[in-house]
């Protein structure tokens, strides 16, 4: 039974890591595209009007990919809970290193003070 749970968890973990990697790659590619459009337009001495709609679409794509990344991170967190629920909390999947600790939540709002000093 443990072997089956571990195998199932490993299959899901591999799919999760692939999805995370694909989203990150899409963000990087789209950022590259969005960065190239204004500079290549300027290099070609074209009006700022040229390609504006395409640039805005790329920016909107970046926003959508940002939401996708946030959602896959939430998926990862929920799967970590499921991992614990099926008795595999001591098992590590992937090779991305240690996860950062989740922040402690109290369910209450707290006043946060700034530690910045004026320069």
Residue pairs with C-beta under 8 A, 6 or more apart in sequence:
2 87
5 86
5 87
5 88
6 88
6 91
9 83
9 86
9 88
9 91
9 93
10 93
12 79
13 79
13 93
13 94
14 93
16 72
16 75
16 76
16 79
17 93
17 94
17 96
19 72
19 75
20 69
20 72
20 76
23 65
23 68
23 69
23 72
24 69
26 65
26 68
27 62
27 65
27 66
27 69
30 58
30 61
30 62
30 65
31 62
33 58
34 55
34 58
34 59
34 62
37 51
37 54
37 55
37 58
38 55
41 48
41 50
41 51
77 102
80 99
83 89
83 91
83 93
